[in-house]
Amino acid sequence: CLFALHQLYYDPNIENKNLAQKWLMQAQVSPQAWQFCWALLCPDKVPEIQYFGASALHTKISRYWSDIPSDQYETLKTQLFSQIACFSSGSKMVLTRLCVALASLALNTMPEAWPGAVPEMVRVFQEEGGGVDGRARCLALLELLTVLPEEFQTSRLPQYRKGQVRGALGREWGSVCPLLQQLLRRGDSPGAVKARVLRCLSSWVLLDVPLSESEGLVEDCFTALPDPELFDTAVEAIVNAISQPDSQRYVNTLLKLVPQVLSLQEQLREAIQNGDMETSHGICRIAVALGENHSRALLEQVEHWQGFLALVNMIMFCTGIPGHYPVNETTSSLTLTFWYTLQDDIMSFDPERQAVYLQVYRPVYFQLVDVLLHKAQFPSDQEYASWSSDEKEQFRIYRVDISDTLMYVYEMLGAELLSNLYEKLGRILTNTEQASSWQHTEALLYGFQSIAETIDVNYSDVIPGLIGLIPRISINNIQLADTVMFTIGALAEWLADHPVMLSSVLPLVLQALGNPDLSVSSVSTLKKICRECKFDLPPYATNIVAVSQVCVCATSQCMWLMQALGFLLSALPVEEILRNLHSLITPYIQQLEKLADETPNPSNKLAIIHILGLLSNLFTTLDISKQEDESGEGTAPPVKTAPSVVVVLQQVFALIQTVLSKWLNDSQVVEAVCAIFEKSVRTLLHDFAPMVSQLSEMLGQMYSTIPQASALDLTRQMVHIFASETDNFPPIKALFELVTSVTLSIFQQGPRDHPDIVDSFMQLQAQALKRKPDLFLSESLDVKAVFHCGVLSLKFPEAPTVKSTCLFFTELLPRCSDVPPVARVVQEDGKLLLQAVLEAIGGGSSRSLMDQFAEVLFSLNKHCFPLLTVWLKEALQAAGFPSTRVTTEQKDTFTQQILRERVNKRRVKDIVKEFTLVCRGLHGTEYAAEY
């Protein structure tokens, strides 16, 4: 053992260290540990070796308690007391481990075998003797008392024992409290002792010690706060004590604590003046803990309203603490949750009492808005430039938290809040007050944006004025420009109802598009405007397209910009769409033609994928089929419009074929091609018909060369839309048979590496059965092989794949009656499907998938009842199947229950869930109930 420890601590060879660690871990749990751990604690050993001995003792007591005969409890306790006394002046880390070991022994023996554990600990360490000085004994006792509740929190006691021991520990507080009070109040107590007392209090209050019983001690903690050495531990003790859920019952104690907290304001101000962030942070934590945990209890004490209001104002002072978060202060963010809590509590009272509270607290919340917007202001450009990227990111998140708070506060303050912000902004921009910084303007706009983003402001009478003010803002700063953009974006829905105002703000957005630093805000705002206001944009369309064409190459948000243009073009008349589409995509077609001629290399591959992505994003939102529905009368019937778009697509299609001829073996290019057509098919639906034959052929080529899930997903979409159309059935049938045949060969080679392909394949087969079961009548389709692939796929570990496979079978089984090849394969091999389902229920698959397997079982019962009756009996006859934990009687009951339910699917799901718990040995456990 000593050799292994020496290797662990001192051998430079990492392999030797690992071997030693492995050996020592086994040694710790061996029966011999009882002997060697005492030997390792001898005074002549180094602290690292003694520490291992103490740890081994703790492991044996905490995890292998049942191995210790009850007649040895007393001896073990005496030995531990003796060792703790020896180490009270020795190594701190060894002392702590020994204390934890004795604490574990106490928890395992109280209350029956060691009823007065805590008084005995106090008595043993207060007795003189052993050559150990009083201060060391006192610190050892405090360490022991501190680790006792901590060990309880992490102990592995069974649930029923936890309750007993918690009760016993609660009763022991009567012995601990006077001792702690006495040590804290004694003038001659050393600082180290007082610090340990405060830590001990922190540990005990986590056991839900009644606040009324620790009241005196908590008040003593306040007297410790002026001492810098005790400050942190005192704060921790106070915060822990008043944050316990049970403490709200002790209103009288809480009321006594309010003036105590208020008395810290002077210390708080001094700390802020001296730049002492630790002290201001600690005092703020105390004020927030009292306010946040007990706002309702304190609000209800109406006669003490002034005291609570003073506490609220103290928290407001902490919210508005001087300095920029997170560089000069880190305190203000602690207070934000308090404002949510207080508002919730006020709004939860009955209307009469609520009105009284609102009279007092609405002005407070208006003040809060001012404070938050002040805190949200950016520092000077010079200072901001000196911040690290991490500080800038923390500040961004802090502003998002402020934004969320403002949005929440709006629920209480309503339209008056918007008027308030508007008046302030108006005063700044109309120069009725002295020149203000851009930061002030930006913060006010940020406030507007925070509210308008998530709340319907259409009824607000200040929005027209705000839209009128925006062009007057002198935008000479990136942060201000960003916020102006996001504010316009937040008002996009309002602009759709008031299109006359578009001319005020659209030029600003188009101007910002040209600035790469504003790409995110300007493009997202243009996209929102194009989506919400598209029927009001035709007069501006030429200009928007012209500016966008210039910017699309320069902006990092080019994909979003193409989506914006798709929305815009969707609302134009036919000839306008064609003209704009032509001018928009011609440069890309030319680039693509040039790239298609080049010899494939990594850089032109990236360029091809980029252009395909741009086109794909354009087609995502180019939704002319909905034109009539949305514009009411409709500017042009979709019947004329859609084929014109197909003409453009056909030009693109020919070019894509040329590209694919060189890149057919590259999965990323293939995926980008599939994305374009997937978006186009989804948008054009039946109007895509002229291209079905070409696309089917190309898809077949792509999938035969490199099988990919994206090609299967596109095939599924084609089957969904076109399989029922007589003209399009032949190419769709040929494509379906080809991809099925290719996928079956993947299954023969081993499909485990392609769960995504299997998932998409199963979804495709389910869609075919749902949309056009005739596809399964084809002689070229091996229905038996598809069925077997499905059975295999049910055993995959990936949940999405299993769900898709279950869906396939629930679509397949009802076809037994009208598709002979399906009926044949189910009759011949249906038992294999049932066995796979039972295997999954028996524990082979995740419990989260049981509803899906129940659906398959229900479908078997509904459509193959006579066969299922025989199969169930045969399958469940096998011993140990589907689990060794189920008895023959339980299997019989399950069979009867399932066969009875041919109508109630919900009931079948419940039966399956019950049976799977029995199979897994979880029936009746807490774990099963929590799931």
N, C-alpha and C positions, 0 to 999 in steps of 0.2 A: 504493500500500500504506500509506504514512504517513497519507494523507488518510483512508483507511478506518479505520485504528487510532485516529486522532484522533476520528472520528465515534463509534466504539465506546465510547471511554472518556469523552469530554467532551461529546458532543452530547446535549442534554436531550430531543430528540425520539425517542420509542421506536421509531417506524417506521424512522428513519434508522439507529438502533442495530442493528435487526434486519437491515436490508439490508446494513450494514457487516459484521455477523457472518457472514452468508451468503457474502458476497464473500470474506472472509478465509479461511473454511473451504475454499473452492475454491482460493484462492491457495496455501494450505498444501500442497496435494497436486499443484500444477502443477509442470512441469519448471523454471519460473523460480524456484521457491523456493530452489534451490541458490544462486542468485546473491543474492537480496535478503535471505536470513536472516543472512548474514555482515554485510551493510551495516547491518542493524537492530541488530547487537550493538556498533556503534561506541560509544566512551565518551561521545560528545556527546549520545546519545539518552537519553530518560527510561526508568526501569526497566520500565514497562509495555510499551514498544515493544521493549526488549531481551528481555523475557520472551517476547513473541510470536516473536521471531527464534529463541530457544532452543527453543521448543515446535515451531516449524516444522521445525527440524533433527531433533528427536526423532521427529516424525511420519514424515519422509522415511526415516530410518534403520530405524525399527521396522516400518513397514508397506510400504515400497517398496525393501527391501534389494536385490531382484534388479535394480533399475535402476542400481545403482552398479557400475561396472567394477572388477574386482579390483585393477587397477594403481593405483586411487585410494584404496585402504584406508589406506595408510600416510600419505598427505597429510592425509586426513580425520582420522586419529588425532592427528597432530601439531597440526593446527589446533585440535582440541578440547582437547588438553592445554594449549595456549597460552591459549585463551579461559578455561579453568577457572582457570589461574594468575592471569589478569587480574582475574577476578571473585571470587577468594578473599578479597579485602578489600572487595568491592563488595556488590551487592544479593544477599541470601540466596536470594530466590526464583529469580533468574536462575541463580545458581550451581547450585542443586538441579536445574533443568531441564537445564543443560549436563552435569551429572554423570550424569543419567538417559540423555541422548543417548549419552555415551561408554560407559555400561554396556550400552546396547542394541548398540552397535558391537562391544563385547567379546563379548557373547553370540552375535552372528552370525558372529564370526571364530574363536572358540575351539572345539575345541582345535587345529585344523589351521593356519589362517592366523595366529593370534596365540596360540601355545602358552603363553607365560609372562606372560599379561596382568596378573595381580595383582602378581607381583614387580616388573614394569616400572612399574606405577602407583606402588608404594611407592618405587621407586628415583627416579622422576622428581620426586616431591614431597618427597623427602628432600634432593635436591640444592639447594645454595644458589643464589641468583641471581634475576634478574628483579625485583629491588627489592621482593620480597614477604617480609614477616617470617615467621619459622619457625612461630609459633603459627597464623597464617592459613593457611599451607600445610598444616599438620598437620590443621586442621579441614576443609580442602577434601578432603584425602585420606580422612579418616574419613567425610565425606559421600559420597564416591564409593564407598567400600567398603560403606557402609550400603545405598545404593540398588541395588547390583549384585544381591544375592539377591532384593530386592523386585521389581526389573525382571524377573528370571527367573520369579518366581511369576505375573506378569501377562503375560508375553511370548506372542506368537502363533507360537512356534516349532512346526514340525511334530512329531508325537509321537516319531519316531525321533531327531530332533535333541535333543529335551528330555532324553532319557536320556543322550545323549553329553555334553551341556553340564552336566547335574547332576553326572555323574561328574567332569568336568574341574573344576567349582567345588569339589567335595568335596576334590579333591587340592590346591586352592589354600589350603585352611584352614591348611595348614602354614606359609604365609607370613603369614597374617593374625593367627593366634593369638599368636605371640611379640610382635608389634607392639602388640597390644591389651594384653597382660599388662604389657609394659614401660611403656606410657603410664599404666596404671591404678595401677601400684605406685610410680611416681616421685613423690616427695614434692612436687616443684615443679610437677607438672602442674596447670594451672588447672582450676577446676570445670567450665567449659564443655567442655574436652577430655575430662574423665572422663565427663561426661554423654553425649557423643557416642560414646565407647568403649562404654558400656553399651548404647546404641541399636544400635550396630554388631553387638555380640554377639547381641542379640535378633533381629536380622535374619538372621544366619548360622545360628543354631541351628534356624531354621525349615527349613533345607535338610537336616535330619536329620544334622547333624554329630555323630559319636559322642560320647556323654556322657563317656566316658573321656578323650577328647582335649580337652574343654573344661572338665574337672574343676577345674583350677587357677583358671581364669578365673571359674567359677561361685563358687568359694570366695572369690575376691577381691570378688565382688559383695556377699557378706555383710558384708565390712568397710566397704562403702560405705553400708550401710543407716542407720547413725547420723547420716549427713550429710543434713539435711532437703532440700537442693537435689538430691541424687542419689537420694533414697529411691524415688520413683515409677519412675524408669528402671531402678533396680537390681531392684526387685520384678518388673517386667515381664521383665527378662532372666532372672532365676532361674526364674520361672514358665514362661516359654517353653522354657527348657532342660530342665526336669524333666518337662514335659508332652509331649515328643516321643514318639511311639509306640515308637520304637526304643530309648529310654533304659532300658526295663526289663531289657534284656540286661546292663546294667552294674551288677550287684548290688553289687559292692565299692564303687563310687562312691556308689551310693545309701546304703549303710550309713555312709559317711563324712559324707553330707549330713544324716543324722538328728540327730546331736549339734549340728550347725550350726543347724538349725531350732530345736531345743530351747533353744539359747542365746539365742533371741530372746524368751523368755518374760518376762524382766524388762522389756525395752523395750515389750512388749505391755501389761504391767500398768500401767506408767507412763503409756502413751498413754491407757488406759481411765480412769485416775485424773484425767488432765488434760482428758478429753473430746475427745481428738484422734482423731476417727473415721477420718481418712485413714490414719493410721499403723496403727491396730488392724486396719483393713480389709486393708491391704497384707500385714501379717504373717500374718493369717488365710489370705489367698490362697496364700501360700507353703506353709503347713502343709497346707492342703487339697490343693494340687497334688501334693505328695509322697505324702500318704496315699491320695488317690483314684486316682492313676495307678499306684501301685505297691504297693497293699495286699497283693496275692497274693505278689509277689516278697518283700516284707518279712516276711509271715507265715511264709513257708517257711524263713526263716533262724531256726530255732528257738532257736539259742544266743544270738540277739540279741533275744529276745522282750521283755525289759524295756525296751529302747530304743524298740521299736515301740509298746508299751503306753503309754509316756510320751508318744509322739507322739499316740496316740489320745486320751489325757487332755487334751493341749493343744488338740486339735480340739474336745473336749467343752467345754473352757473357752470356746472361741470360739462354740460353739452357745449356751451359757448366758450370753453376754456381757451385762452389766447394761444396763438400758434397754428401752424399748418400741420394737419394730420398727414402722414405718420412721422414727419421729420422732427417737428418741435413739440408734438404732444401725441400721446396714444390713448388718451382717456375718453375723449368725447364719444367714441364709437360704443363704449360700454353702456351709454345711457339710452340708446335708441329703442331697445326693447321695452324699457320702462314706459315710454310714451305710448306705445301700442297698448300695453297692459292697462294703463290708467284710462285711456280712451274706452277700451272694451268694458272696463268696470263701470265707468260713468254711463255708457250707453245701455248697460244691462239693467239699470234701475227702472222702476215704473215711471211713466211719463211725468208724473207730478214731481217726484224727487229728482228725476233727470233734469227737469227745467231749472231747479234750484242749483244743481251742480254746474250746469252749463253756464249759468250767470257768472259763476266764479271762474270757471276754467276755460271758457271760450277765449277771453283776453290772453290767458296764459298760452293757449295754442297758437294764437296769432303772433305772440312774441316768439314762440318756438319756431314758427316758419321763418321769421326774420333771422333768428340765430342760425338755423340750419342753412339758409341761403348764404349767410356770411361765411359759414364754415365750408361751404361748397366752392367758394371762390378760389380760383387759381392764384398762386403766388405771382410775383413779378416774373417777367420773361427770363431775367438774369438768374433769379433764384431757381426757377423751374428747370432751367438748363443744367443746373448743378446737381439735380436729384438723380439718383441711380434709377435704372429701369425698374427695379423691384419696388422702389418707393413710388414711382409713377403708377405702377400697376395697383399697389395698395390704395393709393389715392383714388384711382378710377373705381375700385370696388367700393370704397367708402362713399363716393358720390352716388353709386347705384343704391346703396343702403339709404342714403338721404332721400333719393328719388322715391324709393318704396315708402318711406315714412311720410313724405309729403302727399303721396297718392292716398295713403290711409287717412291722414289728417283731413283730407278733403271731405271724407264722409261726415266728419263732424262740422266742419266750417262751411261747406257748400259753396254756392256761387259767390258769396262775399269774399272768399279767398282769391278767386280769379280777379274780381274787381280790384282788390287790394294790390295784387301783383301788377295789374294793368296800370293803375294810377302811378305806382312807383316808376314803372318803365316809361310811362308818358312824361313824367317830370324830368327824367334823365334825358330823354331823346328830344324834348321840346325846349331844352335849355332853361327851364324855369328854376333849376337849382344849379349850383356851381358844377363845373365840369366834373364828370365822374369817370372812373376808370372803366376800361373795357371789361374788367373782371366783374364789376357790379352788374353791368348790362347782361353779361353772359349768365350769371347766376340767376337773375330774374327770369330770363328766357328758359333756363334749365328747369326752373320751378314750373313754368307753364307746360313745358314739354312733358315733364314727369306726370302731370295730371292728365293732359290731353291724350297721352299715349294709351291709357287704359280706361278712361272714363268718357262717356258720351257727352261732349261739350256742345252739341249742335244747338241746344236751347240757349247757350250763354250769349248775352248781349255784348260782351266785351271782345269776342273773337274778331268781328269785322274791324274794330279799332286796332286790335293787335296786328292783323294782316296789313292794315294801313301803315302801322309803325315800322314793320320789318324793313321795308326798303329805305327807311331813314337811318338805319343803323350803319355806322361807319365801320365796315368790316376790314380791320387791318391786322387780324390775328387768326391763326389757324384754329385755335380752340373755340373762339367766338364764331367763326365761320361754320365749324362743325355743328355747334349747338343751333345756329340759325337754320341749317339744313334739316337737322333732326326735328326741330320745332315745326317746320313747314310739313315735313313728312307725317308728323303726329296729327296734323290738321287736314290730311288728305280727304278723309270722309266728309269733313265740314265743307271743303272746297267743292266736292262733288254736288253738294246741295246748294252751293253759292258760286256757280262757275264764273260769274262776272269778276270774281276776285283773282282768278287764275293769272290774269295779265299782270297783277302786282308782283307775284312771287316767282312765276315760271322763269323769267329772264335771269333771276338770281341763281336758280338751280342750274340752268344751262351754262351760265358763266362759271359756276363752281366745278362743272364736269371737267373743265380744262385743267384743273389743278390736281396733280397726282396726290398731294397731301390730303385732299378732300374726297378721294375716290369712294370710300366706304359710305360716308354720309350723303354725298350728292347722288350717287347711283341708287342707293336704297330709297332716297326720297323721290327720285324720278320714277322708280319702279312702283312705289305706292301711288303716286299721282296717275301714272299710266293705267294702273289697275282700277283705281277708284273712279277716275274722271274720264275714262277713255272716250265716252260718247260726246264729251265737250271739247276734246282735243283736236279734231280735224283741222280747225283753222291754224293750229300751231304745228301740225304734223311735219310739214316740210322742213321747218326750222329745227325741230327736235331730231329728225332723222339726220339732217346735215351735220349738226353739232355732234351727235352721237357717233357718226361715221368717223369723224376726225378723232374723237376721244377713245373709241373702242380699242384701238391698238395701244394706247398709252395707259389705260386704266387697269389696275390689278383686278377690278371688279367687272371685267368685260362680260363674263357669263351672265351676271345680273342685268347688265345693261342690255344684252340681247333679249332677256326675258321682258324687260320694260318695253322694248320695241315691239315684241310680239303682242303684248297687250294693246299697244298703241295702234298697230296695223289692223288688229282684229275688228276695230270699229269703223274702218274707212270703207268707202265705196270700192267696187271691184277694180276699176281702172287705177284707182289710187293705190290699192294694195299691190297690184302688179308692178306699177311704176316704182313704188318705194322698195318692194322686195327686190326688184331687178337691180336698182342702184345700190342696195344694201349688200346683196350677196355676190354681185359680179366680181368685186375685188378678191373675195375668198375663193370663188370658183377658179379665177385665173391663177391664184397662188397654188391651189390644189392641183391644177393641171400641170403646173411647172414642177411641183413636188412629185407628182405621179411619174414624171419622165425620169426623175433622178434615180441613181442607184441607191437602194435602201441603206440608210445609216442612222445611228442614234439621234442625231439632231433633226434630220428631216422627219423622222418618226414622231418626235415631240411636236413638231410644227403641224403634221397631219392630224394628230390627236387633238391638238388645240383648235384647229379650224372645224373639225367634226363636232367638237364640244360647243363651239359658238353656234353652229347651225342647229344642233340639237336643242340648245337653250332657246333659240328663236322659235323653233317649232313647238316647244313646250307650251308656250302661252298664246301662240297664233291660233286662236280658237274661234274661227268664223262661224262654226255650226251653231253657236249660241247667240249669234248677232240679233236675230229677230226677237228672241225671248227677252233679252236685256234692254233693248232700246225701245220696246213697246211696238211701234209700227214697223221698225226695221228700215235701215237705209238701203239695204240691198238684200234680195233673197239669197240664202246660202246656196241654193241649187246652182246659181250662176257662179258664185264666188269660188266654191270649193274646187271644181275642176281646174280653174285658173291656177290655183296653188299647186295642184297636181302637175300641171305643165312645168312649173318651176322645179318641183321635186324630181320630175323625170330627167331634167337636165342634170340635176345633182346626182341622180341615180347612175346615169351612164358614167359619170366621172368617178363615182365611188367604186363601180365595178373595175375601172382601170386601176384605181389605187389598190383594191383588194387582190387583183391579179398578182401584184408584187408582195403584198403583205398578208396573204392568206394564212401564213404560218405564225403570225404574231397575235397573241391573245389580246393584247391591249388595243390594237387597232380594230380587231374584230369586235371587241366590246363597245368601242366608240361608234362603230357603224351600226351595231344593233340598237344603241341608245337613240340614234337619229330616227330610225324607222319606228322604234317603239313609241317615241313621242309623236311622230307623224300619224301613225295608225290610230293612236288614242285620240288625237285631235280631229282627224278627218273622218274617222269611222268609215261608213259605207262609201264615201266619196273617194276613198283610197283604191277602190275596186280596179281601175285600169292598171294598177301596178302589182296586183296580187300575184299574177303569174311570174313576172320577172323576179319579184322579191322572194317568192317561194323557191325558185331555182337557185338564187344566190344564197339563201339561207341554208339550203341543202348542201351546197358546196362548202360553205363555211363550217357547218357542223361536222361534215365528213372529214374535213382536214384537221380541225382542232375542235373537239367537242367542248362546248362551253355553256354554262347555265344561262347566260344572257340570250343565246340563240334559242334555247328551249322556251324561255319566257316570251320572246317575240313570237315564236310558233304558237304558243298558247293563246296569245292575243289574236293572232290571225284565225285560229280555229274558232275562238269565241265570236268573232265578228263575221267571218265569211263562210264558215263551213256549211251553213244552212242555205247558201245561195247557189242555185243550180249551176250558174256559169263558173263560179269560183271553186266549186267542190273538187273537180279533178286535180288542179294544182295543189290544193290544200291536202287532199287525200295522199297524193304522191309525197308531199313534204312530210306529213305525219308518219307515213310508213317508213320513210328513209330515216328520220331522226330516231324512231322507235328501234329500227334494226341496228343503227350505230350504237345506241345506248345499251341494247341487249348484249352487244359484243363487249362493251365496257364491263358489264356485269360478269361476263365469262372470264375476263382478265382479272377481276377483283375490284369492286367499286368502293372499298373502304376509304380510299384517298380522295374520293369525289363526293362528299355528302351534299354539296351544293347542286351538283348535276342530278343526283338521285332525287333531291327535294324538288327541283324544277321539273324533272321527268314525271314524278308522281302527280304533281299539280297539272301537268299537261294531259296525262291520261285521264284524270278526274274531269277536266274540262271537256275532253272529247266525249266521254260517256254522258256528260250532262247535256252538252250542246248538240252532238251529232253521233248517237250510238251506232249509226250505220257504219262508222269508221271501223267498228269491231267485227263487221260482217265480211271484211276483206280477206281473201285467201292468203294475201301477202303478209298479213299481220299474225304473228305468233302469239295468240292470246294466252296460251298456256305459259309461255316464257315470261310474258309481262306479269302474269299472276304470281309466278315463282319469284320474280324480282321484287314484287310487292311484299311477299312473305319475308324475304331476306331483309328488306328495308325497314320492316317493323322492329328489327333487332338493333338498328343503328343507335349509337349513344346520343346523337344530336337531336334535341327536342323538335326543331322545326321540320326536320326530315320525317320523323315519326308522325307528326301531326298531318303532314301532306299525304303520307302513306295511308293513314286511317281514313282521310277524306276520300282517297282513291277507292278504298274498299266499300265505303258507305255509298259511293256512286255506282260501284260495280254490282253489288249484290242485288239491288232492285231490278237489274237488267236480266236476271235469270229467266224472267217470264217472256221477254221479247227479243233477246239476242241469243240464238242457239249456241254459238261458240262459248259465250259466257256461261250459259247453263251447264254446258258439257264440262268445262274446266272446274266449276264450283263443285259439281257432283263428284268428279274424280279426285280433286285435291283440296276440297274445302276443309277437310280435317286438319291439314297442315296449317291452314290459316287459323283455325280455332286453337291449335296447340301453341302457335306463336303468340296469340292473344292471351291465353292462359299463363304462358311463361312470363309475359310482361306483367300481368296482374300478380303473379306469384312472387315478384320481386325483381324481375329482369329489367324493368324500366322505372323511370322516376315516377313518384306518386303524383306529380303534377300533371302527368299524361293520362291518368286513369279515366277521366271523362271521355277522352278520345277513344280509348279501347272499349269503354262501355258502349259507345255509339256503334262500333263494329259488331259487338256482341248482340246488341239490340237489332241491328240490321239482319244478322244471321237468323235470329229468332223470328223476325217478321217475314223474311223471304225464303228461308230454307228450314222451316220448323221440323218437318219429319227427319231430315238429315241431322239437324243439330241435336235432336233427342238421342240419336244413336252415337254421334261423335262425342258428345259431352260424357256419356257413360263410359265409352271406351277410353277417352283421354284421361279421365280422372281416376280410372282403375289403377293406373300405374302407381306403385308405391313411391312416396316422396315427391310426387308431382301434383301441383306446381311448386310445392314447398314442403320441406320435411316437418314444418311446424303445424300443418293442418291435419286433423283426424279425418277418418273416412266419413264419420257422421257430419262433420262440418262441410265436407265436399258434397255430400248428398243434399244437405240443406241448401247449399249454394245452387246446385243443379235445379232443385225444385223451384226455388225462388226465381231463377232466371227464366225457366220455361213457362212460368205462370204469367210473366210480364211481356205482353206483345203489343201493348198500347202505351203504357206509361214509361217513357224514356227516362224521366227524372228519377223514377223508382229504381230503374236498372243501374243508373249511375250511383245511387246510394248503396245498392247491394254490392256493387263492385268495390266501392271505397271501403265498405265494412270488411269484405273478404280479403282485400289486399293488406289491410292492417293485421288480420289474423295471420296471413302468410308471412308477414315480415316480423311477427312477434311484437307488434306495437299496439295491439288492441288494448284499449283501456289505459294507455300510458299518457303522461302529461305531454310528451313530445307530440303524440298523435293529435291531441286536443288543440295544441298551439298551431298546428300546421294549417 
